[in-house]
């Protein structure tokens, strides 16, 4: 078998494996059985202030960077303020990183504050979480290396365009690998920690990213 054919088969297998993660576009939400989520919610205190802070941080982050990026795209105010579109993009990128660090911290605090769920304390669930962490980290790191700093952190809104569209790994097997890799990481941590509140917060992350993807696709 030729190397090209082997690569094609590997990519096809990878697409099949990650198809369920392809931006969650393949799910018919009307047919999703919600009873497992209802069981999870019974073990979550949604009134806990630490849970509320985590939810706010999750929703705020993609809303913030999309609004700021679109504002910059229309006005070029940040580029003028910093004297360079590159400096402005790097500044926004570092701010996004700090916000994401705080989001992760707030989610960790919320998970530690609420009880573990005995039904999740199983070896296979633990190792599934480990596998998701490995997969998520691979997607995040490889997409960052493929895009670079400005490509990852909204450089196109600053007029910093890549020479050509990135089509290599991981973009050849999944759309928006940075978003779904991050989601996989949070889900992995929730499974490892047997944390029902972690599952709920991960669902909020997934919905927030889904909304952000649609928002980014309508850039004007």
Backbone torsions as a table, in degrees:
resi	resn	phi	psi	omega
1	UNK	NA	136.8	-178.8
2	UNK	-72.9	159.6	178.6
3	UNK	-61.9	-37.5	-179.2
4	UNK	-63.7	-42.1	179.4
5	UNK	-66.6	-39.6	178.6
6	UNK	-63.1	-43.2	178.5
7	UNK	-61.8	-39.1	179.9
8	UNK	-63.2	-43.6	179.7
9	UNK	-66.1	-38.5	179.4
10	UNK	-65.4	-42.4	179.5
11	UNK	-64.6	-39.1	178.7
12	UNK	-63.9	-41.3	178.8
13	UNK	-65.8	-39.5	179.6
14	UNK	-65.9	-40.1	178.9
15	UNK	-62.9	-41.0	179.2
16	UNK	-64.0	-39.5	-179.4
17	UNK	-66.9	-38.6	-174.7
18	UNK	-98.9	5.0	-175.4
19	UNK	-58.5	-34.4	-179.4
20	UNK	-69.5	-17.0	-178.2
21	UNK	-102.3	4.6	-173.5
22	UNK	-71.5	62.9	179.0
23	UNK	73.5	13.4	-178.6
24	UNK	57.7	21.4	-176.9
25	UNK	-75.3	-17.2	-172.6
26	UNK	-94.8	4.5	-179.0
27	UNK	-91.3	136.8	170.7
28	UNK	-95.6	97.4	-171.9
29	UNK	-62.7	-25.8	-179.7
30	UNK	-67.9	-18.7	-177.8
31	UNK	-106.4	6.2	-179.3
32	UNK	-76.5	130.6	177.6
33	UNK	-76.4	114.7	-175.5
34	UNK	-89.5	-3.1	-176.9
35	UNK	-61.3	-38.1	176.1
36	UNK	-61.5	-38.8	178.5
37	UNK	-66.1	-34.9	177.0
38	UNK	-62.8	-39.3	176.6
39	UNK	-63.4	-39.6	179.3
40	UNK	-64.3	-44.8	-176.1
41	UNK	-63.3	-25.4	177.5
42	UNK	-64.0	-20.9	-177.3
43	UNK	-105.6	15.5	-177.4
44	UNK	-121.3	130.1	174.6
45	UNK	-94.4	95.6	-176.5
46	UNK	-74.0	-9.0	178.6
47	UNK	-88.9	-7.9	179.2
48	UNK	-64.5	130.8	-176.0
49	UNK	-61.4	-33.6	-179.6
50	UNK	-69.1	-34.1	174.1
51	UNK	-65.7	-44.0	-179.4
52	UNK	-63.2	-41.0	178.5
53	UNK	-62.2	-41.8	179.7
54	UNK	-63.8	-42.7	179.3
55	UNK	-62.3	-43.7	179.4
56	UNK	-61.9	-43.3	179.7
57	UNK	-63.0	-40.5	-179.1
58	UNK	-63.7	-46.3	-177.2
59	UNK	-72.4	-37.5	-175.5
60	UNK	-65.0	-41.5	-171.1
61	UNK	-56.8	-59.3	-179.3
62	UNK	-66.4	-30.2	177.0
63	UNK	-64.1	-44.6	-178.4
64	UNK	-62.4	-52.3	-173.6
65	UNK	-70.7	-28.3	176.6
66	UNK	-72.0	-41.7	179.1
67	UNK	-65.1	-44.4	-179.9
68	UNK	-65.0	-43.1	-178.6
69	UNK	-64.6	-42.2	179.2
70	UNK	-67.6	-37.1	175.6
71	UNK	-61.5	-44.2	177.5
72	UNK	-64.1	-39.8	-179.4
73	UNK	-61.6	-35.5	-179.4
74	UNK	-82.2	-36.7	-169.0
75	UNK	-111.4	-24.8	-174.0
76	UNK	59.4	27.4	-178.3
77	UNK	-67.1	-42.3	-179.4
78	UNK	-65.6	-40.8	179.2
79	UNK	-61.5	-40.0	178.4
80	UNK	-70.9	-38.2	-179.8
81	UNK	-63.2	-44.0	-177.8
82	UNK	-88.3	-8.3	178.2
83	UNK	80.3	2.4	-178.6
84	UNK	-164.9	135.1	176.5
85	UNK	-64.2	-30.8	179.3
86	UNK	-68.1	-45.9	179.7
87	UNK	-64.5	-38.7	178.3
88	UNK	-64.9	-42.6	179.6
89	UNK	-64.9	-43.4	178.7
90	UNK	-63.7	-38.3	179.9
91	UNK	-65.4	-45.1	177.6
92	UNK	-64.3	-39.7	179.4
93	UNK	-60.6	-44.0	179.2
94	UNK	-66.8	-34.9	176.7
95	UNK	-66.3	-40.5	177.4
96	UNK	-62.2	-40.8	178.0
97	UNK	-60.3	-45.1	179.5
98	UNK	-63.0	-40.9	178.2
99	UNK	-63.9	-39.3	179.0
100	UNK	-68.8	-35.1	175.5
101	UNK	-63.0	-43.4	178.8
102	UNK	-65.7	-39.6	176.9
103	UNK	-58.6	-47.9	179.6
104	UNK	-61.4	-40.8	178.7
105	UNK	-62.9	-45.8	-178.0
106	UNK	-65.1	-36.0	177.1
107	UNK	-67.4	-40.1	178.5
108	UNK	-64.2	-42.7	178.4
109	UNK	-61.3	-44.4	-180.0
110	UNK	-63.7	-39.9	-179.6
111	UNK	-67.7	-39.5	179.8
112	UNK	-71.2	-27.5	-176.1
113	UNK	-76.0	-23.9	-177.4
114	UNK	-109.8	158.1	-171.0
115	UNK	-68.3	151.1	170.5
116	UNK	-73.3	161.5	-179.2
117	UNK	-111.7	120.1	-176.1
118	UNK	-58.8	-33.8	-179.0
119	UNK	-63.4	-22.0	180.0
120	UNK	-93.5	-8.2	-176.7
121	UNK	-84.8	70.7	-179.5
122	UNK	-130.4	148.7	-175.9
123	UNK	-59.7	-43.1	-177.1
124	UNK	-66.8	-33.0	177.5
125	UNK	-70.1	-40.7	178.2
126	UNK	-58.9	-48.1	-177.3
127	UNK	-73.2	-26.3	171.1
128	UNK	-63.6	-40.6	176.2
129	UNK	-62.1	-41.5	177.9
130	UNK	-62.0	-43.8	179.7
131	UNK	-62.2	-40.5	178.7
132	UNK	-65.9	-37.3	176.6
133	UNK	-62.8	-43.3	178.9
134	UNK	-63.5	-47.1	179.7
135	UNK	-62.4	-46.9	-179.2
136	UNK	-61.7	-43.1	179.0
137	UNK	-64.3	-40.4	177.9
138	UNK	-60.1	-45.2	-179.3
139	UNK	-65.4	-44.3	-178.3
140	UNK	-65.5	-49.8	-176.4
141	UNK	-66.5	-44.5	-177.5
142	UNK	-67.6	-35.7	178.1
143	UNK	-70.0	-36.0	177.0
144	UNK	-65.3	-43.0	178.8
145	UNK	-64.8	-34.2	-179.5
146	UNK	-73.0	-36.0	-175.5
147	UNK	-92.7	-28.1	-172.4
148	UNK	78.6	176.0	-175.2
149	UNK	-65.0	-50.9	-176.8
150	UNK	-69.2	-32.8	177.5
151	UNK	-68.5	-34.5	179.0
152	UNK	-74.0	-42.4	-172.8
153	UNK	-103.5	55.2	164.1
154	UNK	65.0	31.3	-178.6
155	UNK	-59.3	-29.4	-179.0
156	UNK	-64.4	-27.5	177.1
157	UNK	-70.6	-20.2	178.9
158	UNK	-96.8	5.6	-178.2
159	UNK	83.0	11.7	178.9
160	UNK	-96.6	98.8	-173.3
161	UNK	-103.1	144.7	176.1
162	UNK	-77.9	155.1	-177.6
163	UNK	-63.8	-34.3	178.5
164	UNK	-153.6	160.3	-179.5
165	UNK	-66.3	136.6	178.9
166	UNK	-78.6	121.2	-178.0
167	UNK	-122.9	-1.8	179.6
168	UNK	-80.8	-173.1	179.9
169	UNK	-60.3	137.8	2.4
170	UNK	-94.2	6.4	-176.4
171	UNK	-71.0	-15.4	178.0
172	UNK	-83.1	-4.8	179.4
173	UNK	-123.5	-16.4	-177.7
174	UNK	-156.6	141.5	175.5
175	UNK	-84.2	146.1	177.6
176	UNK	53.5	53.6	-175.6
177	UNK	-63.8	-28.5	178.2
178	UNK	-63.9	-44.9	-179.5
179	UNK	-65.9	-49.4	-175.1
180	UNK	-76.8	-25.2	172.4
181	UNK	-66.8	-41.8	176.6
182	UNK	-62.4	-42.0	178.1
183	UNK	-62.5	-41.5	178.1
184	UNK	-62.0	-37.1	177.6
185	UNK	-61.8	-46.5	-179.6
186	UNK	-65.6	-39.2	177.6
187	UNK	-65.2	-39.7	177.9
188	UNK	-61.3	-42.7	178.6
189	UNK	-64.4	-38.2	178.9
190	UNK	-64.6	-41.2	179.8
191	UNK	-69.1	-42.1	179.0
192	UNK	-61.9	-40.1	-178.7
193	UNK	-86.2	3.7	-178.0
194	UNK	48.8	44.5	-171.4
195	UNK	-106.4	109.8	176.5
196	UNK	-65.1	-36.4	177.7
197	UNK	-66.7	-30.1	175.9
198	UNK	-64.6	-37.4	177.2
199	UNK	-64.7	-42.6	179.7
200	UNK	-64.7	-43.8	-179.8
201	UNK	-66.0	-36.1	176.1
202	UNK	-63.7	-38.6	176.6
203	UNK	-63.0	-38.0	176.9
204	UNK	-65.1	-40.4	176.4
205	UNK	-59.0	-47.7	-178.0
206	UNK	-61.3	-43.7	179.6
207	UNK	-65.7	-41.3	179.5
208	UNK	-62.4	-41.5	178.6
209	UNK	-68.7	-37.5	178.4
210	UNK	-60.3	-43.8	178.3
211	UNK	-65.4	-42.6	-179.1
212	UNK	-62.5	-39.5	179.5
213	UNK	-61.9	-44.3	177.6
214	UNK	-64.2	-37.3	179.3
215	UNK	-66.1	-43.8	-178.7
216	UNK	-68.7	-29.1	179.6
217	UNK	-71.3	-10.8	-179.1
218	UNK	-109.5	26.1	-179.8
219	UNK	-58.0	135.3	179.0
220	UNK	-116.1	NA	NA
